[in-house]
Amino acid sequence: MAPRKKEKYKKPKKICWHLYSLQALSSEKFIKVINKILRRDYSVIK
């Protein structure tokens, strides 16, 4: 019998952002995340 390959674990997409985690982003990443928040793809938590 051939050995089974382990399926790689994929992290779930981050859709909830905390205000403090937004401060640590680079400016390009920050702009991308803010645009998705404004389109309501992502949400901000307190």
RAJO-V567265 format. One record per residue. N is the residue number from 1. SS is DSSP state (2 for helix, 1 for strand, 0 for the rest). PHI is phi in whole degrees, -180 to 180 (999 if undefined). NEAR is the number of other C-alpha atoms within 12 Angstrom. Layout:
# RAJO-V567265
N|SS|PHI|NEAR / N|SS|PHI|NEAR
This chain:
# RAJO-V567265
1|0|999|3 / 2|0|-76|4 / 3|0|-68|5 / 4|0|-77|6 / 5|0|-88|6 / 6|0|-75|6 / 7|0|-75|6 / 8|0|-71|6 / 9|0|-77|6 / 10|0|-108|7 / 11|0|-68|7 / 12|0|-69|7 / 13|0|-65|9 / 14|0|-79|16 / 15|0|-115|17 / 16|1|-110|21 / 17|1|-115|24 / 18|1|-94|19 / 19|2|-58|17 / 20|2|-70|13 / 21|2|-73|17 / 22|2|-68|23 / 23|2|-67|15 / 24|0|-87|13 / 25|0|-78|17 / 26|0|-70|12 / 27|2|-64|12 / 28|2|-66|12 / 29|2|-66|15 / 30|2|-60|19 / 31|2|-63|15 / 32|2|-63|17 / 33|2|-68|28 / 34|2|-63|25 / 35|2|-62|15 / 36|2|-72|19 / 37|2|-67|22 / 38|2|-67|13 / 39|0|-84|11 / 40|0|66|14 / 41|0|-79|17 / 42|0|-114|19 / 43|1|-131|20 / 44|1|-107|20 / 45|1|-112|13 / 46|0|-89|10
